Amino acid sequence: MADMDDIFAHVPRRTASKWSKNGPGDLEDLAKATAAAKEEAEDRVFAAQKSKALMDQKIREFKISHSLVVLFFLWVAYTQLVGVYLFTRGFLLTRKVLEEKSECKISPLGLEAYLGEPGTGCWHPKTFDKAVIVIIDALRYDFTVPQVDANGVPSTEHYHNNFKTPYEIAIKNPENAFLVPFIADPPTTTLQRLKGLTTGTLPTFMDAGSNFAGTAIDEDNLIDQLNRTGKKIAFMGDDTWTALFPGYFDIEHPYESLNVWDLHTVDEGVLTHMFPLLHPDNSSSWDVMIGHFLGVDHAGHRYGPDHPAMAAKQKQMDVFVQDLIKAVDDDTLVVIMGDHGMDPKGDHGGESQLELEAALWMYSRKGVFGRVPGFEVPPKNAEERSVAQIDLVPTLALLLGLPIPYNNLGGPIPEAFIGPDGDKWDNLAKVGRLTSSQIENYQKSYTGARDDDSIAETRTTKLWREAEEKLKVDQLQTTPDAWRATYEMFLNHQKETLHVCKDLWARFDLTSMLLGIITLVSSVISILIFGRGISGDLKELTGWFAGRCFAGTAIGGLAGYGFHFSGITEQGELKLALFGSAAGGLLAFFISTTSIYRRLQHLFPTSIFSIMALLFTVLQGVMFAANSFTIWEDRILTFFLTSFGAVAFCYSFRQEDPAMRTLGASQSIIFMVLTKVASFSRLCREEQMPYCESTYYASATSSVSSPFSLILLYFIALAFPPIVKSYYTGTKSYEGPAQLYIGLALQLGLFFNALYWTLDSADNGEWIDIPTASLKRAKHTIAQVVLGLAFVAGNVFFAWAQPCLNIQIEESTPSADDEKTTDKPSQAATATTAATAATPPRSMIILGYANLHGSRSFLLPVSWYLGLALLQKPLGGASMAALLWQILALLEIIDSNGLSDSPIGPVILAMLGSSYFFSTGHQATLSSIQWESVFIPTDVIRQPWSGLLFAGNEWGPQILATIAVPTLALWKQPAKEAGLMGKVVRVCATYVAYHATIATCTVLWAAHLRRHLMLYRVFSPRFMLGALVLLISDVVMVLVGVMSVRWNFLSVGEVFGLVN
């Protein structure tokens, strides 16, 4: 407690001295006045202590209630995660892997078969002792054949007519080499292609997500067979091989493969280590050599195919092939192949034919190869003739004398076995029979492993028996036509089995899918009831719901786990436990709503904007039923947003206040203009052609940004901070931390952003003569500074920042009239006013009070925008600036039209995030993923940071929109308004409900259209996008959005006190 004497130290000594001269009566009056003043001061101190205790209690209550809000949204996120997991587990099935392995001494033909030794050939006499297998990643077939226009003039594209040697040798010496289109099975990620090239099996769609987390292959494969037969393997290149086959290589030189900006390190490493091993002195150190080049693929990702870097890489590979065929001997097989192709801008994911069309070239010094009648020259394209990539597995196995891997589904490539004269149909029939026999054994084993006899007696078994019967007859006739007919029957068996297996692996677990759908639909209903169906302050009910929902989740999980052991169902324990927990929590929520039925209200819209929110959400959900609407989702979202802007513009004229009318109308115009401007930044998907023109990169065949986008970044660095500032100056909120955030950090960060991409473009175009290593270090340093400023310093500063206020104290000068006295005051009155007479009157002016919560809350989106913009390509960074500006315009529209309680704000904000997903160069396709974003601040993969960088690039607009959600409820709201936290909870719940509705609709339509031709091309990617956006929005909402509200309220509460 303060010292009372100190409190009265300001009493003038002259006054006390004067009173002491006037006698005892005056001193008595002074004593009474002093005692009264001390008593008043003690009362003030007590009141201050009581006020502080009350404030501490309010802070504790706020922290508890806020923690319960966090717990409730965590429960919502968990429920939705369970729904997505259950549906995904039933929808995106994985193939069952059999553990059986083929044995050299056990032929699929039984006792009548040829059985040799690894030295001569296990199931068939071998043709080669050694092999050099080279993968040129993303070697598209049209890169290898001459390309001319209609007038016979050679193509001028950078990616044509550079890689000439394979085609020329195949034409001049057909017995020594053949070149064919090599068709990959989607998804065309490198890891899945390597699995197919070594096992002969098909990938499933679910496998695409493991491209960056490769695990060892545990099924029978060529590499394992080489090891089992005592072959020595040397490897150099893409380190994906060492992840798939750890410990298999006798010599290995792996190189980091995911840095798509590095065109040369891997390729130079392969060249450095391969040719010394090819020297005759080192021939005993290897039997099979594998090299995997990445330069062509990385050139496509970084620049696109139509770039000088691509031509340089292809020419380098052409020289390599020339040197390679000079270095090998007669007993060595040379295989040059691509694992996949690339689309017109250099990416790949499996959606388009160009991404599936790779090239295969086989070469041998001794003339053992032939041509299928009618295909004496390499095909012009895959439409004329092609082979499947899985056909390489039995072909290599038989040429090298290995057993065919047990799970193989491919067939022998005819050119490798038909002979130089093209007449060895008997040999082709024999290898075809071997392959089909192994496939038939695999099919029987797979059927038995699944306990499913539905395909035990299928048409494939019938084809197999017919081919065997035909073989017995042909062995007596021994004519080429008879052998050819036999081979074609075995080929039909192989193709039919492949078709059956594709259908088998497209079967769905309908039970799991149904449980996931039930969970997601129930979750949508629950969050809609919570966000829009309950009147009053939601904050006071959040904890009440959270406790009951968590209790129901725990009880339901235990019940589901126990249900598994009851024997009533054969469903897995994890599936039942997860569904039980989700169902228990949801049931507890619905039961709890019956206790507050008086506060329940109908969900039907009652205003034009609530009708619009419902209509937009329903229409967007319904449009996923058609592949054409799904493909054009970007244009549909632009239409919805423009429609909202137009309605808001007209609605603004209903406002009586001219200032609010002008503000609403002007911001609506800005909103519509920005929507249109953002729509000009787009990356077209293949299905949109020819009605769409990509503008995101310099050209449709490039992955390099245009110079215009770089200029735009510098313009944004200069002009955008003042634009953000203008939204603060209207309420005089550009004070305190706002000046540091917007006036300094934002402008400096945007300048560094522009500088980074300038250096990157200089590196791409070789504008400046700076060593690559120095340029890379400079780029990484700048990127690390920007990311640190945005995500580290920005978050820390936001947590501790004061409100955007400026409190000014002005002293009032007494007027002459105030100083005149007509009556002489009493000595007692003089004593009581002596203390205050020395202190002139003061007035307090608070600048920024009109937007106390909103101005501070929006600083967090500003900070995150800076980092998320860096993770986009230059035009994407400009689009992110437009998004932040559009969010500010939306905040003003909501406030000026009195829509803070309407669902339209959260719905439009969510749509903005979805729309700008497309404006930042993304689509719901695998090939549009910008993997290179993880290498912006570094050139190595570091988890979890690389994953976070990827998420920031892929879903940056949705993340930024999610962080801005609480500001919808806080922008220009009275600082002392009761129930403000409840408004925040309501807008957050509405926002989550929108994303949950969209994700659930994509799930429902993917399930309904699971046999649609475009399932894996359109509907599955859109379902996965919807599910991921939902889960990411949940996580960001809880960890960033809702948590920021805690910091915001406590910061304001320190100055003005907390309001319940």
N, C-alpha and C positions, 0 to 999 in steps of 0.2 A: 504493500500500500504506500502511496506517495506520502511524504512528510507534509503535514499541514502548514508548518512554517514556510516551507518552500512554496506552497500554493499561494501564500499571501506575501511573498517577497516583493511583489510588484507594487505594494501600497507605498505611495510617496512619503519619504521621510519628512518633507516639509509640512505635510498635512498633520502628521502626528505631532510634530514639534509645535505647530500652531495651537493644536488642541491642548497640549500640555500647558501652554501659557494662559489659557482661558479659565483655568481653575478646576476644582474637583468635579463639578457637574459635567463639564465637558468630557473629562476623562472617563466618567462612568458611562456616558453615552457611547464613547469610543469602544469601551470594553464590550458593551452589549452588541454593538454593530459587528465587532470582530468575532464574537461568539456565534452570532447568527450566520455570518459568512462562513465560518468553519463548519457549522452544522450543515449548511447548504452544500459545501464542498464534499463533506462525508457522504451526503445523500447521492451526489453525483458519482463519486467513486463506487459506491455500492451499486448504483444503477448500471455503471459501466461493467462491473464484474458480473452482474446478473445478465446483462446483455451478451457478454462474452460467453457465459455458460450456455445461454440459450442458443447462441450461434454455433458453439461446438456441438450441441445436441442436434441442431439442424444439419450440420455437416455430416455427423455420424448417420443420421437417418437418411440423408441423401445418398451417401456412399452405399448403405445397405440396399436401398431401393434401386440404385443404379446397378449394383451387382446382381440383383434379382432379375433386372431387365436383361443383362448379359446372359444369365443362365437360361432365361426363357428362349432367347434367340439361339442359344447353343442347342437347346432341345429341338427347336424347329429345324436347325441345320442337320442335326443327327437324324431326325426322322426322314428328311428329304434325302440324305446320303444313303440311308437304308433302302429307300424306295428305288433310287437310281441303281444301287448295287444289285438288288434282287432282279430288277428288270434286265440289267446288263448281263448278269450271269446266265440268264435264260435266252437272251437275244444274240449276243456275240459269243457263240460257242467256240471252244477250242477243240482241236482234233486230239483224240486219244492216241497216245504214243505207245507202241508195242515195244517190249524189251527184247524180242527175239532178234538174233543176228544170223546172217547167212554164213555158212561154213564152206571152206574150200573143199572138204571131203564129203559134203552132203549136197548133192545136186537136187534141184526141184523136180527133175525128171525121174528120180528114183534110180533103180539098179541098172536100167538100160542106158543111162547117160554116160557121156564121156567124163572121166575124172582124171585130172592131171595133178601136177604139183605147181606150187607158186612159180617155180622157175620156168615152166612150160605153158602154164595157163590152167586155172582151176576147172572151170566149167566149159571152156572153149579155148582152143589153141590161141595163145596171145600173138599179137602182131608187132608190138613194140616192147622194148626193154625199159625205155625211159620216156619221160614226158616233161615238157615245159609248158605249164598252163599259165596264161597271162590274162588277167582281167583288166580291161581298160574301162573303168567305171563310166557309165552313161554313154557308151559307144553306140549311138543310134545307127540303125542300118543305113539310112540315107547318107551318113557321113562317109560310107565306104564304097559307094557306087557312083559312077559319073552322073552328074546332074546338068542337064541342058534345058534351055527354054524351047518354045515351039519352033523357033527358027534354027535350032541346033547350036545356039551360042551357049558356051559354058556358063553356068550360074555364077553370079558375082557375090553371093552371100559368103560371109567369112567362114561358114561352117561346111561348105561344099568344096569338093575337088582338091582336098589337101591330103587325105589319107588314101593313097592310090595303090600301094604295093599289093595288098591282099587281092584286090579285084584283078589287077594285071596278071598276077601269077595264076589265079584261078582260070583266067581266059587262055593264057598261053600254055599252061601245063595242067590240064584238068586232072591227070592221074596223080599229080602231086598235091593238089589243093582244091578245096571247094569253099564257097562263100554262100551263106544262106541267112535269111532273116531268122532271128532267134527270139521267140515270143515269150515274154515273162508273164507270170500270173500275178495279178495285183494282190496285195499292195506291193509297189515297187520300191520299197525301202531296201537299202543295201543288205542289212542283216537278214531280212526275210528271203532275199534273192540268193544269198549264200547258202541258206538252209536248203532251198529248193535245188540249187546246183550241186549239192553234195549228198542229199538224201533222196532226191527224186520225188518228194512229196509236195503237196500244195499248202501254202500258208492259209491261215484264216484271217478274217478282217481284224480280229482282236490282236493279232500278232504285230500289227503296224505300230502300236504304242510302245513296243519293246525295242525299237530301233536304237535307242540310246542307253539301253540297259541289257546288253546281250549276255546271255548265260550259256554255259557249255551245252552243246547238243548231246542229248542222251539217247538218241535213237541211231540205228545202224546207218552208216554213211561211208562215202568213199575214203575219207581220211582215216577213219578207223580201220577199214579193210586194208589199206596200204600198210598201216602199222601191224596188223595181225598177220600179214604175209611177209613181214620182215623188210619192207621197203624203207629207204631213208628219204626223208622229206625235208626240203629246204624251203623256207618262206621268207618273203620280204614285201613290205608295203603296208596296206591298211590294217591297223591293229584290231579290227573287228575279228579277223581270223584267229588271233591268239585268245580272244575272249570266248569264241565258239569252240576252239580246239586246244585247250590249255594242256601243255605237256606232250603234244603230239609231234612237234617239229624237232628234228635233229639240229637244224640250223634255222635261226629265226632273227629277223631284223624288223620288228614292228615299228610303225610310226603313227602318231596321233592323226586321226582321220576326220574329226568333226569340225576342224577349223577350215571352213569353206573359203576363207579369204586367202588361204595359203595355197598357191597353185604349184609350188615347186618342191617343197621339202620332201614329200613322200616320193614323188617321181624320181628326184635325184638320188634318193636313198635306194630305190629299186635298181636304178642303172648302176650305181656304185657297187652294189653287192652281187648282182646277177652275172655280169660278164666274167669276173674272175672265177666264178664257180663253173662257168661253161668251158674254161680252159681244159684241155685234155689231162693235164696234171692233176686236176681236182675232180675228175669224172667219178672216182670211187666214193666221193663224199656224199653223193646224192643219187637217188633214182627218179624222184619226181620233184620238180622245182615249181613253186607257185609265186607269181609276182602280181601285185595288185596296184595299178596306177590310179591316181585320183585327180590328176590335173584337168582332164577334160570335164569331169563332173563339177569340179570346183569353179572352173572357168564359166560353166553354164550358170551355176548358182550366183556367182559374183557379178558377172557381166551380162549373162544371156548368151545364146549361141552366136548371134550375129555381131561379133566383136573381134578385133584383131588378136586378142589373147586366145580365143578359141582356135583361130587359124594357126597360131604359133604352136599351140599344144598338139594339134592334129599332125602338123608337120614333124614335130619332135617324135611322135609315136610312129610315124611313117619311117623315119630314119632308124628308129629302134628296131622295127620289124625287119628291115633290110639287114641290119647288123646281126639280128638274132638268127635268121635262116642261114647266114654264112657260118655261124659259130656252132651249129648243131651237127650231129653225125646222122648216118642213115638209120640207126635204130632208135632215134628219138622223135617222138611225136610232138608237134608244136600246135598248141591251141590258143588262139586269140579270140576273145569274146568280150561283149559288154554284158553287164548284169541287168541293165534296163536302158531305156532311152531318156528323153527329156522333152518337155513341152516347149512351145515357141519362145518362152522366156527363160528356159534353162532349169526349171524345177521338175520334180517327179513325185508321183504319189499313186499312180495307177489308174487315173480317170480317163485319159485320152489314149488313142492308138499310138501316137508318137512316143508316149512314155513306155509303152509295152514293147516296142519294136527295137530290140538290140541286134547286134550282128554276131555271127559265129563264123570263124575261119579256121580250118584245119589244114595243116601242112605236114608233108613228109618228103624227105629226099628220095625215098624209094616209091615208085608209082604203085600205090595200093588203092587209091580212091577212084570212084567212078561217078557216073551221072545217072539219075533216074530218067528214063525215056521221056522226052518232051521238055526237059530242063537242062539242056546242055550248057547254058551260060547262067551266071548268077542272076536271080530274079531282080527285076527292077524295083519291086516292093513286096511287101508281105502278102498282098492280095494274090500274087501269082503263085507263090509257094513259100512255106515257112515250116520251121520245126519248133516244137515246144522246148523250153529250157529244161524241163525234167527229162527230156530224151537224152540229154548229155550224160546222165548218170549210168544207164546201162551201156551206152556206147563206149565211154571211157573204161568202164569195168571190164568189158569183154575185149577191148583192144589191148589192155594191159594185163589180161589174164586174171582178173580179180573176180570174186563172187559179186553178183549184183546185190546191193543193199536190200535188206528184207522189206522195207517199207516203200520201195520204189514203185511208181506208177507210170513211168515213162517207157517209151519203146525205142529200139535201136534206130539210129539215123541211117537211112538207106545208103547214102553216098559213101559211108565208111565201110560197108560190107559187100556192096554189089560188084566190086572189082573194076579194074580200069576199062574193060570192054562193056560194062553194064549188063553182064549176062549171068552173074553168079546168084541166081535166084534161090538155088538150093542152100547156099550159105546164109542168105538173108532169111530164108524160111527157118533155118535151124536156130539162128540167134533170136528170131522172133518168137520161136517156140520156147526157148529158154526164158525169155523175158515174160511171156504170158504165163508160163508155169509158175514163176516166182510171184507174179501178180495174183494168180488164182490162189496160191497158198496164203498170201497176205490177206486176201479178202476173207478167206475162211477163218483165219486167226482173228481178224478184226471183228468178225461177226460173233465168234465165240467169246471174245473179251467183253463185248457189250451185252452178252446174254440176250441177243436179238437174232431170231431166226428168220426175220422178215426178208432177208436177202440171201438166205442159204440156197434157195433154189430159184435163182433169178435168171433173166435172159443171158447174163454173162456166163453163167455155168453152162447153159445150153450152147452158147457160142463156142465155149472151150471144148466141149465134147464133140461138136461138129467139126472143129478144126483138127482135133486129134484123129477123128475118123478119116478126114480128107487126107491127112498126112500118111496114113497107112496105105491109102490107095495110090498116092503120088509117089511113094517110095518104089512102087512097082513100075510106074510109068516113066519116071525120071526125065520128064521133058521140062524145058524152061517155063512153058505156060502153066503146067501143072504146079510146079514149085511156086510160081508167082501167085497162083490162086490160093495156095496154102498159106503163103506169107500174108496175103491180104486178109484171110480169115483170122489169123492170129492178131493182125493189126486191128481188125474190127473188135476183137475181144478186148484188146488193150484199151481202145478208145471208149468202148462201152463201159468197161470197168471204171475208167476215169470219170465218165459221166455219172455213174451210179455213186461213186464216192463223193463227188461234188454235191449231189443231192443229199447224200447221207450227212455230210458235214454242214449242210444248210438246214438241218432239222433243228427245231427250237424246243427249249424246255418251257412249255406253255405254263406249267405250274409256277415256276419261278417268275416268269413274265407277269402272270396274273397277280401274284403277291406284290410285286413291285408296283404295278398299276394301282392296286387297291391302296397301297401305302401313299403313293404320290397324290392320288385324287383326294384321299382323306386329309392329307396335309394341306392341300390347297383350300379345302373347305374350312379347316380349322383356322388357318391364318386369315382367311377372308372374314370369318366371324369375329376373330379377335381384332382385326384392323378396322373393319367397317361396320360390324354388326353389334357393337357394344357402345352405348352412349356414356358420356361423362369422361372422367379422368382415367386413362388406362394405366397410369403408373401405379395406382393403388391396387390394381388387380393383377399386375404382372407377377409379383411375388406369390400371390395366392395361386395363380395358375401354375407357375413354375414348380412349386413344391408338389402339387398333386400330379403334374405330368411326369416329373422325375420318379415319383413313387410308383406310378403306373408303369413307367418304362422298366424299372427294376423288377417289379412283380411279373410283368408280361414276359420279360426275357427269361426269367427262371421257369415260368410256365411253359414257354416254347421249348426250352432245353429239356425239361422233363417229358414233354409230349413226344420228343424223339425217342426216348427210351421206353415209351409205353408200348411200342410195337404196332400202333395203329396205322402209322404211315412210314414209308421208307425214305422220306425226305431227309436231307442231311441235317445234322444238329446245328451247324452254324446258320443255315438258312432259317430253320425254325426259331432259333434263339433270337436272331435279328428281327424277323417278322413279328415274333411275340413281343419283343421290347417296343417296337414301333407301334404295334396295335394296342398294347397296354397303355402307352402314353397318350395316344390319340383318344382311346376310350375314356381315359381319365379326364381329358380336356372336355369332351362332349358331355360327360356326366356333370362336370363342374359348372358348365354353362346353365344347367337347370337350376342351380342355386341362385343365379342372378338374372332370372328370366325377366324381372321387371326392367332391367337395363338393356335387354336385347331389343334391337330395332331391325327393321327389314333392310335387305341389301339392295333393293330396287332403286335405281337412280331417280333423283327428283329434280335435277337441274340440267341445263344443257351441257355443262362441262362434265358432270358425272355420267350422263348418257354417252358423251363422247369417249370418256375413259373406258367405259364398259364396251362400247362398240369397237374401238380400236383393238382392245385386247382380244375380243371374241373373233373379230375378222382375221387378225394375225394368226390366232390359233387354228382357225378353220383352213386358212390358205395352205397349211402344210399337208393337206390331204391331196394336193395336186403337185406334181413335180414341176410344172411350168411356173406356178406361183412361188414355189420354194426357190427356184432358180433366180427369179426376179425379186427376191425379198428386198434387196437394197432400194429398188425403185418404189416399191410399195411403202416402205418406211418413210421415204422422202415425201410421198403423197400424204401420208398421215400427218407428218410434222407440219407440212405446209398448210394443210387443212386446219390444224389447230391454230396456227399463227393467224390465218384469215379470220377465223371465228373470234379469236381474242381481240383482233383489231376492231371488228365491228362491235364487240361487247364493250370495249373501252369507252365508246361514245355514250354509254348509258350512265357513266359516272357524272355526278353533279359538280364535283370539284374540278375546275378547269385544269389545274396542275396534274391531278391524277389522270384525267382524261388524256392529256397530252403525253404524259409518261407512258401510260398503257398502250396508246396507239403507236408511239415511236418505237417502243421496245418490241411490239408485235411485228412491225416492219423489219426491224433488225433481225428478229428471229427468222422470218421468212427468207430474207436475203441470205443469211448465213446458211440456212438449209439448202438453198439452191447452190451457193458457192461450194459447199462441202460435197455436193453430189457430182461436181466436176472431177473430183479425185476418186478414181475407181480402178479396180483391177478386174477385168472381165474373166469369167470362167468359160470353159470351152462351150458349154451348152448355150451361152448367150450369143455366140457368134452366129451370123455376122452383124447382129443388131446392136453390138456394143463395141466401143473403142476404148482400150486401156489408156489411161493417162498417168498412172501412178509412177511409171518409169519413163525413161527417155523415149522408148519405143516399145511396140508390142513384142519384139524379140530381144529385149534387153532387160537386165536386172540392175542397171545403173540409173541413178537419178539424173534428171535434166538440170542444166545450169540455172534455169528459171527457178527451180525449187530452192537452190542455194541462195539466190538473190532474195527470195521470199523470206528465208530464215533471218537474214540481216535486217530486212524491213520490219519483221515481227519483233526482233530484239529492240528496235528503236520505238516502234509505234504501239506495241501491245501493252507494256506497263502503264503508259498514260491512259489507255482505254480502261484497264482495270481500276486505276486510280479514280477515274471519273465516276464510277459507281460508289466510291467511298466518299467523295467530296460532297455529294448531294445531301448526305446526312452528317456532314462534317466529321466523318469517321476516319479520315486519312490522318491519323494521329498515332503516336507511340509505335507499337510493333508493325503497324501497316506501312509506315514509311520505310522501315528496315526491310520488311518482306518484299514489298512491291517496288519501292523506289530504288533499292540497292541490290538485294539478292536475286530478285527475278530478272532484272535487266542484265546483271552480270552473268547469271546462269544462261540466259538466252543467247548472249553474245558468245559464250564458250560453246554452246550447242552448235551455233552456226559455224564456229571455227573448227569444231571437230569434223563436221561433215564436209567442210571445205578441204581439210587435210585428207579425208578419206577419198574424196573425188580426185584430188591431186595425185594420190597414190594410184587410183584406178586409171587415170588418164596420163600419168607420168608428166604432169605439168611442170613440176619443179625438180631440180637436180639435187635431191636429198637422199642419202642412203635409206633403204627400206627399213632397216632396223631402227634408225633414228626417228623416222616418220611414225613408225608403229609405237615407239615409246612415247612420243609427243601426244599421239591420239589417245592412248590408254591413260596417260596422266590427266589430260583434259576431261575424259569421260569419268574417271574416278573422282575428280574434283566436283563435277556437276552432280553425280549420283550421291556423293557424300553431302553436298550442300542441300540436296532435295530431301533425301530420306533419313539422314542422320541428324545433321544440324537442324533441318527444318522441323522434324518431329520433336526433338529435344527442346528447341526454342518454343514451339507451339505449346508444349506441356507446361512451360513455366512463364509464358508471356502474360503480361497484363492486358486488360481490355484496351481496345483502340479508342482511348479517351485522352482529352487534355483538360484538366481541371484548372481553371483560372480564378484567382482570388483578387477582387478589385476593392480598394478602399474608397469609401465615399467621403468627400470633403464636406464638413458641416457648412451650412449657409449662414449668412449674417443674421437672419431671423432666429436661427437656432441658438445663436450665441447671446441674444438679448434676453434679459430676465426682468420681468416687471415686479415679481415678488421675491423677496430675499428668502432663499430656502432655509429650512431649519438646519440646525447643526447636525441633527441625527440623519437627516436626508443627505446632507453633505457627506457624512461618514460612510453611508451605505453605497454611495455612488462614486466614492473616491477611487475605488479599484478600477471601475470601468471608464472613468472619465478620461484616463490616459490612452484607452484603446479606441480608435475611430471606428465607425460602422464599416462592415465589409459585406460584399455580395459575391456569391459563387456562380461561376459560369462553367457548365459541363459541355464540352464539345464532343459529339459522337454518341450522346445518350440515346438518340432516336433509333440507332441500329446497334445497340450495345452487344447483344448476343450474336447477331448475324455477321457483323463485320469481323469479329474475332474468329467465328466458326469457319468463315470462307478462306481464312489464311491457310488452312490445311490443304484444301484442294489446290490452291495456288502453288504450295510447296511440292505436292505430289505431281502436279502437271509438269513441273520443270524436269523431273526425272523421267517421267513416262514419255515426254516429248523426245528426249534424247534417244530412247530405245526404239523410236520409229525412224523410218527412212525420212529424208528431208521433207517430202510432201506430206508424209504422215505427221511429222512434227507441226507443220503448218495447220493441218486439220485438227490437231489437238488444241491449238490456240483458238481455232474457231469454235470448238466444243466448249472450252472454258468461257468464252465470250457468250455463247448461246445459253449456257447455264445461268450466267448473270442476267441475261435478258429474260429468261424464264422466271427467275426470282422476282424481278420487277413486275412482270405480267401477273404473277400470282398475287403479289402484294397490292398492286394498284386496282385489281378487280376483286379483291376480297375473297381469294380462293384458297386460303391457307388450310381450310378444313375439307376441301374437295379432293377426291382421289386423282384428279387430273394432273396435279403436280408430280407425284411419284411416277405415274404411268408415263408421262411425257419425258421425264428425266431418264427412265429406263429405256425408252425408245431412242432417245438421243445416244445413249451408250451403244445400243445395237446398231443404229445407223452409222455411227462413226467407226464401228468395227469394219465396215465395208470401205469407208473413206480412207482408212489407214492401210489399204492394200491387202485386205484379208477377204477370204471367202470361206464358205463351209466346205472346203476341200483340203485334202492332204497336201496337194502340190502348192498351195498358197502360203503354207507355213514358212515364216521367215527365220529359219534356224540360225542364220548368221548373227542374229541379234545377241546371242549369248557371248559373242566375242567382241562386243563393243568396248568393255573396259579391260579385257584381258584376252590372251590368246590360248588359254588352256581351260579345260572343263573343271570347275570346282563346285561340287554340290554342298549345300543346297542353293548356292548363289546363282549358278547357271540356270537352274530351274526357275528361280524367281525372276531372273532377267528375261527368260523366255515368256513367262506368264505376263510380265509387264509389257512386252511387245505384242503378244497375241491378243490379250484382253485388256490393254491399256485403257481404251475408252470406257468399257464397262466398269473398270476399277475406279476411274476418275468420277464417273457418274455416281457410283455407290458411296464414295467418300463425301460427295456433296449432298447426299440425301438429308442428313439432319439440318442442314442450312435451310432447307425448304420450310421447316417449322420454326426457324429462329430469325429469318430475315425480316428486319424492321418490326419485330414483335416487341411489345412493352416489356421492359426489363423486369418489372415487378408483377407481371401477369401470373396469376395462379394457374396451375395445370399445364405449364409450358413443357415440362418433361413428358407429360402424357401425350402432347401433340407430337413430340419427337418420336415416341414409341409408335404412334398411329401411322405417321408417314413411313417409318421404317418397315412396319408390317405390311403396308400397302405395296411398297416397292418390292419386298420379297414375294408377296402374293402374285404380282405381275410375272416375275421371272419363274415362279413355280408353275403358274398357269401355262406359260409358253413351253417350258420343259415338259410338262405333263402332256400337252397336246402333241409335241414331237414324238413322245413315247407312244401315245395312243395310235398315231398314224403310222409309225414305224411297225408297230405290232400288227395293225390291220393290213398293211401293205407289204407284209414280209415275203410275199411271193411275187412282188412287183419286179419288173425288169430293171427298174432304176433304184432298187433297194440299196445296194452297196455303193451306188454312185451319187445318189441324191439324198435319200431318206435317212440312211444310217449316219452319214457325216453330220446331217442337220440335227439328228437326235443327240449325237455325242456333243455337238457344240452347245445345244440347249442345256444338257445336263451339266457340262463343265461350267458354263456361265452361271447357272444356278448355284452350284457349289462354291465357286469363287466369289460370287456376290454375297453368299452367306458368310464366308470366312472374313471377307473384307468388311462387311457390315458390322460384325461382332468385334473384330480385333482393331479396326481403325475407326469406322464411322461412329459406333455407339460409344467406344472408349473416348473419342474426341469430345463427346458431349460432357463427359465427366470433367475433363480438364476445363472446358469452356464454362460450365456452371460454377465450378469452384473458383475460377479466376474472377468471374464477375461477383460471386458471393463475397469474396474478400473485401471488395470495395463497397458494395451496396447491400450485402446480406442475401441469404438464400430465401426463396419463397417456396412454400409447399405447393 
